[in-house]
Amino acid sequence: MVAVVDCPTCGKKVEWTEANKYRPFCSKRCADVDLSRWLKGSYAIPAVELDDPDDAAPEDEDQDIRR
């Protein structure tokens, strides 16, 4: 049995076989459209900004100075 997936670009049903060299896309055009979206920054993986530990003064040092 051959797996059938949806083309990520247009939604067309695509057979997942070695004969389909553009899988998971249905065509070179859909693959190129997807690549273009990545290159333009249309797709982005969300990131969480972490505080830089070097920017904050450690609390222990502040307490030692007051003594």
Stockholm file with secondary structure:
# STOCKHOLM 1.0

chainA/1-67         MVAVVDCPTCGKKVEWTEANKYRPFCSKRCADVDLSRWLKGSYAIPAVELDDPDDAAPEDEDQDIRR
#=GR chainA/1-67 SS CCCEEECTTTCCEEECSTTCTTTTSSSHHHHHHHHHHHHHTSSCCCCCCCCCTTTSCCHHHHHHHHC
#=GC SS_cons        CCCEEECTTTCCEEECSTTCTTTTSSSHHHHHHHHHHHHHTSSCCCCCCCCCTTTSCCHHHHHHHHC
//
